Structures are given as C-alpha cells and as structure tokens.
C-alpha cells in the first residue's frame, strides 16, 4: 500500500518560492503526471518526495508514514531520470542487478529478478552488452529495468523520455504505459510534454510558477481547463484564445462576433479548440478573416487567421485547398466556447 500524501508542501530558497502549498493525495497504484513549463517546480516536488530535497513547509507521507526526516534509501522509492547514468564498465545484466547488490538482497534471487525485469523491457537479448554498445532507447530501458528490479512501492520518473528521438519516445512511452499497468505501482512522472501527460496519466497536475493550477483526469483537463494557462498548455494544437469584449451577451474582437453568450459585460478571453470549430459556407461563421497560413497535416488541413494579436485556427478536411489571403468564415458555436476572466484567466464558463 503506497498512497502518497503531500500536505501543504512548500519549498523556498531564501525568498524564492520553488513550490507553494502543494496539497494532494496520490492513490495507491495511481499514475500521476506533473506537467508544466520549465521552472514550474515539477522536479523540485519530485525530489522532495524522493528525499533528495528538504521540505521547507508541510508534510509528505508515504503509506501513511511521515517521511520528511527519512533518508532517500529508506523511502522505498525508485527513480528514473532523463540522464540514465548507467555504469559504463558493467554490462546490462550487472547494471540491472546493481540495486539488488547494494541493498544486500538475497543473492539467490538476483538472477530471476534481473531476468524478469529485463524481459519486461524487452532487453533479454542484450544482457551481455555494455552501455556504449546500446542505442539511447535501449539505455533508457536498462534504466527502467534497474528501477523495476527492486520492486519498490513508488516509482518516480523525471522526464525519462526527453533524451530520445521523437519516434523512440512514442514507442518507449507505450512501453511505460504497458509496464505501469503490469506492475501496478504508484508512479509520479514529471514532464513538460502534454501529450505524454495525456497518454500516460490517471490524473494530471498542471503547475505554473510553483503553484498547482489544476488537478484532474486528462479528459477533465482537456474538456474543462480551470484557467486560460491550462487551456493554452493542453491539446495539440493548444486551445485558440482571443482577447475581446463582452456586451449584452455578444463577444467582439477584430474579425469576430459571437452572440448569445452568458458572461458579464467587459473584457473577456474566449477560447475554442481548432478541432471543435468548422469552416462555414457563405460567411455565416462567427470569425471572418483572410487566411494567414494553411498547413497540410495529412489527416486534415489546418487554417489559421489573425484575431488582433492572436492567431486562431480551424481544422478543415484534408482535401481543403485555398490560398493565403483568401477570406474564410469559421463557425464557432456557443457550445464549443470556453470563457475566461481577462484579468486572471480563471474559467467563468
Ligand atoms: P524543468 O522542466 O526545466 O526541469 P521544473 O519544473 O522541474 O523545470 P524545478 O527544477 O523544480 O523546475 O525548479 C523550480 C524553480 O526553482 C526554478 O525556478 C529553479 O530555478 C528553482 N530552483 C531549483 N533548484 C534551486 C536551488 N537549489 N536554489 C535556488 N533555486 C532553485
């Protein structure tokens, strides 16, 4: 049983706040992803859980026990970093076996444990190789096997895929997902890649400037972002956001007029997702503007137009063709609109 509780956890260096008032319970066997831009406090949060960084305030509990004062080695957590730090003079077998040796685990069990862990990451045929004789993806899998072999209660993974090329990242991501299903161990995974977060997580924590912005399932966060920052961080492409003004239920911005909305008069940030909108015939849409750019994506054509300072887009059929500068009309029905406070970005509808 490895439920993790963070009770109002904070980290400060002098007056600089790295992580502020982080309060969350991570369920036993849950796969939790910490997501946010560089410097938002993800790694610091993870390092506090691992015991590599002191907590300035609050408490961390693992399996119901306060661990603030426990050494990393006594917390029963296993970490995988982006730099996988394998021992170059040991072969794959010895690298995977290493945690068992340093922890004094009964030698007679080593062989079975190493072979089981290496089979899980499909490295059975590489056990005799040295790290220098492996590809980046294979090395990362050795690091994963080394984390698995200890059979910890908690996995902590800090951007484990970031050193891999795009294709390998996708296949290794799938492997981590499958592995986590098989192992059913509480996992905290740090990334700034929203696709990794969406595909791997049971729940995602979106962070900014050391502060948690939203906690929820990938669908919650995609469908109902708590604020404009989360909306702009999730989705591929990210949500289109336009600054404009509300008056008597009508939102206006350059080239935009959307009626029948429920928001108070005054400045407003309105968002919609490119895939929810469509091209309207006969100028019937709510956005009418010349095409700024047109991108062929293979499965669709992405059309972007300018609204004030912002570029907003619509996904059209893959066969759609037009020229830059041609007028288009984009249909943005009320039910696909996300409304955010123009000052603090908070969701209002
Ligand atoms: P990245 O994705 O770039 O790894 P991150 O979200 O993991 O970023 P952290 O490494 O947690 O960010 O850092 C959070 C903030 O705390 C950053 O602004 C960083 O500069 C600062 N920070 C980290 N370690 C220290 C330290 N030892 N002393 C002072 N400030 C620090």
Boltz pocket constraint, residues with backbone or C-beta under 6 A from the ligand:
constraints:
  - pocket:
      binder: B
      contacts: [[A, 13], [A, 16], [A, 17], [A, 18], [A, 36], [A, 37], [A, 38], [A, 39], [A, 40], [A, 41], [A, 42], [A, 43], [A, 44], [A, 45], [A, 192]]
      max_distance: 6.0
